[in-house]
């Protein structure tokens, strides 16, 4: 399993942005298995964790995310992206 973790600063429209995500279809070209969005409202920080089955899927998803508009969508400015292998995954 692989993960793309994107960090955003200066979020001002978290509720509207998350509503739009929840009401939309999965974007084309992003073969993700799961998406988690974590927020620190007081700090205006958002962390988006996207999980993929394979490294190839992660690369495709990363390219698709990077091709999307960089305009502020409520999550603020993207300040970092990490592409990582998941070596431990536990569920309750």
C-alpha positions as CSV (number, residue, x, y, z in Angstrom):
1,X,0.0,0.0,0.0
2,X,1.2,3.5,-0.8
3,X,0.2,7.0,0.5
4,X,0.3,10.5,-0.8
5,X,0.2,13.1,2.0
6,X,-0.5,16.7,1.0
7,X,-0.3,19.5,3.5
8,X,-2.1,22.9,3.2
9,X,-1.7,26.1,5.2
10,X,-4.1,29.1,5.5
11,X,-7.3,27.2,5.1
12,X,-10.4,29.5,5.4
13,X,-13.2,27.5,3.7
14,X,-12.8,24.0,5.2
15,X,-16.5,23.3,5.6
16,X,-17.4,24.3,2.0
17,X,-14.4,22.4,0.6
18,X,-15.2,19.2,2.5
19,X,-18.9,19.5,1.5
20,X,-17.9,19.7,-2.2
21,X,-15.6,16.7,-1.9
22,X,-18.3,14.7,-0.1
23,X,-20.9,15.5,-2.8
24,X,-18.6,14.9,-5.8
25,X,-17.6,11.9,-7.8
26,X,-14.1,10.6,-7.6
27,X,-11.9,12.7,-9.9
28,X,-10.7,11.0,-13.1
29,X,-7.2,9.6,-13.1
30,X,-7.0,9.1,-9.3
31,X,-7.0,5.3,-8.6
32,X,-7.2,5.8,-4.8
33,X,-8.6,3.3,-2.4
34,X,-9.2,5.7,0.5
35,X,-9.1,9.4,1.3
36,X,-8.7,11.0,4.7
37,X,-8.7,14.7,5.3
38,X,-7.5,16.0,8.7
39,X,-7.9,19.6,9.8
40,X,-6.6,21.9,12.5
41,X,-9.2,24.7,12.3
42,X,-7.4,26.9,14.8
43,X,-4.2,26.8,12.8
44,X,-5.8,26.8,9.4
45,X,-4.0,23.6,8.5
46,X,-5.2,20.7,6.4
47,X,-3.6,17.3,5.7
48,X,-5.0,15.1,3.0
49,X,-4.0,11.4,3.1
50,X,-4.8,9.4,-0.1
51,X,-4.1,5.7,-0.1
52,X,-3.3,3.6,-3.2
53,X,-2.9,-0.2,-3.8
54,X,0.3,0.1,-5.8
55,X,3.2,2.5,-6.3
56,X,2.1,2.9,-10.0
57,X,-1.4,3.9,-8.8
58,X,0.1,6.4,-6.4
59,X,2.2,8.0,-9.2
60,X,-0.8,8.2,-11.4
61,X,-2.8,9.8,-8.6
62,X,0.0,12.2,-7.8
63,X,0.3,13.4,-11.4
64,X,-3.5,13.9,-11.5
65,X,-3.6,15.9,-8.3
66,X,-0.6,18.0,-9.5
67,X,-2.4,18.7,-12.7
68,X,-5.5,20.1,-10.9
69,X,-5.8,23.8,-10.4
70,X,-3.6,25.3,-7.7
71,X,-6.3,27.9,-6.9
72,X,-7.3,28.1,-3.2
73,X,-10.2,25.7,-2.9
74,X,-10.8,26.4,0.8
75,X,-7.9,24.3,2.0
76,X,-5.4,27.2,1.5
77,X,-2.0,26.9,-0.1
78,X,-0.4,23.5,-0.6
79,X,2.9,23.6,1.3
80,X,4.1,20.0,0.9
81,X,3.6,16.6,-0.7
82,X,5.1,13.3,0.4
83,X,4.8,10.0,-1.5
84,X,5.4,7.1,0.9
85,X,5.1,3.3,1.2
86,X,2.8,2.2,4.0
87,X,4.6,-0.5,6.0
88,X,2.0,-0.8,8.9
89,X,-1.8,-0.6,8.5
90,X,-4.0,-1.6,11.4
91,X,-7.8,-1.4,11.9
92,X,-9.7,-1.8,15.1
